[in-house]
Amino acid sequence: MVMKKRIFLISHGRLAEGMANALGMLVGDIGELQTFGLMPGEAPETIASAIEQVILQNPEDRVFVVADLLCGSVSNAATRLVQYPNVRMFNGMNLAFVTSLSFAGAEVSDEELEEMLAEARGGLSMVKPVDLAETADEDDIL
């Protein structure tokens, strides 16, 4: 049987849904992608339980859970899912990482996942105004 890749984006509010929408604009339909957003009055454990049911029903599949915030209630509830050997979980969801993950195969190694995380972190930067008079040559004109 061929191993399938399942990606779960989980967040507070509608961030996961928006991330999936943005991902779709960049890469199109990636198949087994599901989103869960915790809304006011809901329990984060319901998200973790729903994902766990998919894991238990599909033990041969590789499952990637991407949460919005380290130590957030959604992430904390889902952390127990890493007890399953076919599950990898990540915190600090961003579009660069989710895009890389969408292109990765189900058999992606932990080392490759770490490289993808490092690349995604590297894309996070602060943009500051630059005094063009100090850095541009006289021949450089905007």
N, C-alpha and C positions, 0 to 999 in steps of 0.2 A: 504494500500500500504506500502511496506517495504522501509524504508529510506535507501538510498544509500550514500556511502561516496565517495566524489571526492577530490582528492589531486592535487593541482597545485603547481609545483615548478617553481619559476620565478627568473631570474637572469640577470646579465650583461654577455654577451658572451654565451659560451656554458656550463657554470657551472651547470645549472639545468639539462641539458641533461646528463652530466657526473655523476651527483648525482643519477639520475634515473638509469643509467647503473650500478653504484656501488650497489645501492639498489637491483636491479635485481639479482646481483651476490649473495647477502646475503639472500634474501627472496623469490626470484622468482617473477613471475607476480602478481601484486597486483590489477589488474583491472583498476579502474578509476583513473589513474595517467596521468597527462599531464604536459608537460614542455614548457616553453617559455623562450627564451633567446634574450635579446635586443642586436642587432648588430649595428655597426656604421651606422649612418644616419637614423636609425629607431626612431620612437617616442614611449616612454614608455606607453603612453596612449592607443596605439593599443593593448598592452597586457591586460591592465585592461578592455578594452572594450570587448575583446574576452572572458575573464572569465565572465564578467557580462552577456553576452548573454547566457552562459551556466546556470548561476544562475537563470536568468529570465525564461528560458525554463524548468528548473527543480527545482521549488521552494520547493519541498518536500525533496530534497537532502541536506545532510550536506556537506559543502564546507570548505576545509582547504587550505589556501594559504600560502606558505612558501617562503619568499623572501630571497635573499642572504645578503642584507646589510641594516641595519637600516638607514633611511634617504637617501638611494640611490634613484636615479630617478625611478627605477622600483618599489620599495617599496612605494615611495611617490605617484605614479600614482595609485597603487592598494589599497592604504589605504581607499579610498572612498567605497570600497566593504564591509567594516565592518558595513555599514549602514543596511545591510540585516541581519536579525536575525539568519539565518542559516549559516553564514560565520564566521570563525575564521581565523585570520591572524597572522603570526609569522615572525620575522626578525632574521637574523643571522643563516641561514641554515647550519646545519651540519648533517652528516650521522647518528649519534646517535639519534638525534631527529626524523629525517625522518623515520628511522627504527622503532622507537617506535610508531610513528603515523601510519605507515603502518599496524601494528598489532592491533591498537585500533579499536573498533567498531564505527559505525556512531553515536552512542548515547553517546560517551565518554563525561564526564562532564568537565566543565571548571577547576574544582579542579584537576581532573586527568591530564588534559593538563598541568596545572602548575607544577605538580609533574614530568611529562615527561620533561618539560623544565629544571627543576632543575637538574634532572639526566643527561641531555645532557650537561648542563653547568659544572657539576662536572667532566665530562670526559675530559674537556679541561684543559690541564696542560702542564707545561714546564718540559722537561726531562733534567736533569743535570748530568754530570759525578760525580760519587761518589768515594771517595778515599777508595777503598776496604780494605786497610791496617788498616784504622781507624774503619771500621764497621764490618769486618768479624772476626769470631773466627779462631783460628789456624786450627781447623778441617775442616773449610769450604774451599774447593778448587773448582775453576771454572772448 
